[in-house]
Amino acid sequence: MAIGLLNSGCAQYRIKTLLKSGYLIGTNLSGFDLYNLDLENANFSKARLIRTNFSFSNLRNSKFVNADLREADLSAADLTGSDLRGANLRRVKAENAVLIKANLIDAYFYDASLNSADLRNAVFVAPGAENATCDKICEDIRRGIIVNYVHLRNADLSGAAISSEWKQFIQMQKVRNFDKIVWVK
């Protein structure tokens, strides 16, 4: 029912109501154009959102726990405080996205474009490890100790703003354009 309403060209407020209702948890919204919508506090947990366009949308405090966002467009989206734990964000386009204080534990950003994204104060590692030094976290990972953390292999971080405390951790992940990251205190 919800997908039929979305496909019929209903008004933005109706889409917002449907998305916030919780009936779409685990629903397939792949390929939908949700450009520039106010979706604050929406719950997309376990949803299939492959190639969905969220560009310029307000996604503050939204939940994407274990969601499939492969190749989605999050360009210039505001994801401040959002929960992306376990989300599949492979090849996502998140240029100029705001991910301040977003929970990125176990999120997979392999081959993602995070150019000029704001990752200040984002949660990169599981509770208990966040107060450990980066050297300790990196050593635990090298030794095969289970540490839940954001996965950034081959992600493009050119111009991304990241807290300088994570410099070694980010470098260890073999990201693209490491030398062009903006390190902030």
N, C-alpha and C positions, 0 to 999 in steps of 0.2 A: 504494500500500500504506500509506504513512504517513498519508495523509489518512483512509483508512478506519479506521485504528486510533484516530485522534483523534476521529472522529465517533462511534465506538462507546462513548465514555464511559470510556476507560481511566484508570488512576490517574495522579496527578500525576507520579510518578517516571518513568513510561513516556513521558509527553509530553516531559518534560525530556530524557530519553535520546534520543528521536527528534530533538528540536530541536538538540541539541548534536552529533549524529552527522555533520552536514554534508550529509546527504541532502536537506535541505530548502532548500539554497541555490537560489534561483530558483523555489521552489515557491509556489503560490498558497495562502495562508492567510487570504485576505480574509474578514472577518466572524467569525473564530474568537474565542472567549472565553478568553484566556490570563491572566485576572485573578489577581493575587497569586501568581505563580509565581516560583520561583528559576531564572532563565534566565541567570545570570552566564556570560559568555564565549560565549554562543550566537552563531551566525553566520547572520544573516538577509540576507546580501548578495544583491542582485538579486531578493529575494522580493517578491511582491505581497501587501501587508498592509493593503489598503483596509478601513477601518472595523473593524480588529482591536482588541480590548480588551486592552491591556497594563497597565491601571491597577493601581497598588500592586505591580507586579512588580519584582524585582531583575534589572536588565539591565546591571549593571556590566560594563564592558569588552566589551560585545557589539558585533557588527558589523552595520551596516545600510547598507553601501556600495551606492549606487544602488538602494536599496529604495523601493518605492512605499507610503508610509504615509498617503496621503490620508485625512483624516477619522478616523484612528486615535485611540484614547483612551490617552494616556500619562500620565494624571493621577496624580500622586504616585509615578510610577515613578522608580527610581534608575538613571539612565543615566550615572553617573560613569565617565569615561574611555572612553565608547562612541565608536565611529567611525560618524558619520552623513554622511560625505562623499557629496555628490551625491544625497542622499535627497530624495524629494518628500514634504514634510510639510505640504502645503497643507491648511488648515482643520483641522489636528490640534488635539486638546485635550490640552495638556500643563501644566495648572494644577498648581502645587506640585511639578512634576517637578524632579529634581536632575540638572543637566547640567554639573556641575563637571568641568573638564578634558576635556569631550567635544569631538571634532573635528567642527565644523560647516561646514567649508569646502564651498562650493557646495551646501549644503542649502537648500531652499526652504521657508520658513515663512510663505508668503503667507497672510494672513487667519487665522493660527493664534492660539490662545489660550494664552499663556504667562504667565498671571496667577500671580504669586508664585513663578515658577520660579527656581531658583538657577543662574545662568549665570556664576558666578565662575570665572575662569581658563579659560573655554571658548575653543577655538581658532576665531577668527572669520575670519582671513585666512591665505592660503597661506604656506608657509615662504619666507623671504626678505623678506616684507613685514611680518612680525610685529614686527620691531624698528624699522620705519619709524614716524614719527609719524603720528597720525591725520590731521593736516593734509595730509601727503604722500599718504597712501592716498586720502583724499577728493579731492584734486586730481587724482591719477592716474585715478580713476574718472570725474571730470568731463571730463577730457581724452580719454577713450575708450581709455586704456591698459588692457590686459587685466590685471585683478587678480581672483584667485579669492577669494571671500569669502562669508559667510553672507548669505542674502537674507531680509529681515524685513519687506518692504513690507506695511503694513496689519496687522501682527501686534499683538495686544493684550499689552502688557508691564506692565500695572498691577501694582505690587508686586514685579516681578521684580528680583532682585539681580544687578547687572552691575558689573564693574570700571569705575571712573570714567574711566579712560583712553580708553574707547570712547564717551564721551558724544556727541561730534560725529559720529562714524561712525554711531551708532544714530539720531541726530536726522536725518541726511541720508537715511535710509531711509524716512522718513515712517511711523513706527509709531504705533499708537494708544496713548493714555495715557502719552506720553513724560514728562509732568510728574509721573507717579506711580511712576516707576522708582526703585528704591532703589540709589543709587550708592555703591559700596564701594571702599575703597582696596586 
